[in-house]
Amino acid sequence: MFKVIGSVWALLLGMMLVMIGNGMQATLMGVRGGIEGFGTLELSIITSAYFVGFLAGSRATPEMIRRVGHVRVFAALGSFLSAGLIAFPVLTDPYSWTVIRVLLGFCLAGVYVTAESWLNNAATNTTRGKIISAYMIAQTSGIIAAQGLMNLGDAGGYLLFVVPSILVSLSFAPILLSASPTPAFETDKPMTLRRLYDSSPLASVGMLILGGIFAAQFGMASVYGAQAGLSVAQISGFVAAIFAGAVAFQMPIGWLSDRIDRRWLILGVAAVGAVSTGVGAFLGVDFETLLVLGFIMGGMASPLYSLFIAYTNDFLQVEDMAAASGGLVFVYGMGAIAGPMVTGQLMDMVGPHGFWLFLAVLFALIAAYAAWRMTCRPSVPVDETGAYVGVSPTGSPVALAAAQEWYVETAEDSAAEEAREG
């Protein structure tokens, strides 16, 4: 494992620095927005703007890379990204912040696509799974570390905007100096949404709902914290707990995924998420309880992403898996755009606990839909399902495609081994 990481350490370090910058600005939006007098609805639109840009960037970057190459795209988007981060305290109005957030989402998607292409190119059949896991850990660790840096300065000043800009600028040095050779770039045409739904209705609907859950967690948690009267240190601790849970639960849920009916596991994970968020919605909770609820909530949401991907693959031919990943990312992105805006409207209507209420309803919808789908068709026998690989919702379609490639390689190796034994 250490040898594998050693071959891509510079890329992992660079992406961790990028995620620290992204994690800081995501949390800072809710805190600084409150200081500037932005309303909840305005902050929810600003949050959704990021996911609009991210979805657009994910789809536009491949063509940009084909035209001018990885290095130029990476350097250009990195420059815009760093500039956008430092522009927030200069242009303090909702309209400017919305435009900046669209820009940041677009640029970050492009940075992810480019860096993940290099990572995938550096992987082999035997190391791809480990590299994907290390990349996801680096991403999530960066977001968690960002919350600690939130306590370096005053949210009403400039320092907390300057720090992520500096970190993002520094992140490109190890990536650009180590990423060689430039990989070939190919993408598959996404599967039509109709065909994707016919293949796996549960995963299609579940991904749409999950997009709303993750976007609300990632973008609106700080808004909730500010409205609930939490300090900056408490808000950053709450956000860190959400992503710490995402790391802690990924492995045990993945282990269960390969041993029981995945629909039962999806139902159970969503139900636990609904209960934990329901507690936050209907009970007054202190900060320590919020940390526990955030840990459980994040620990249920992130593995659901990987569960839906694995469950979809159980009903697909190998040659269709890469195309399906594009469709799943698009559906997820549409949910992510809508999620923060609905959360903001609900918080305006019922107060801060509307944040928890929205998440509880979405988790419950996933659980209920999974229960209904279990009555519609038989399950795939456990010994015929494919392997589970942990993929973070923060990655781009390239990371998901790399995971699918690892999935296919593992399946082919297993088939070859069975043929030799037979």
Secondary structure as UniProt FT lines:
FT   HELIX           2..35
FT   TURN            36..37
FT   HELIX           40..68
FT   HELIX           70..87
FT   TURN            88..90
FT   HELIX           94..122
FT   TURN            125..127
FT   HELIX           128..149
FT   HELIX           150..152
FT   TURN            155..156
FT   HELIX           159..178
FT   HELIX           193..199
FT   HELIX           201..227
FT   TURN            228..229
FT   HELIX           232..257
FT   TURN            258..259
FT   HELIX           262..282
FT   HELIX           287..313
FT   TURN            314..315
FT   HELIX           318..320
FT   HELIX           321..350
FT   TURN            352..353
FT   HELIX           354..373
FT   TURN            374..376
FT   HELIX           382..384
FT   TURN            393..394
FT   HELIX           397..421
//
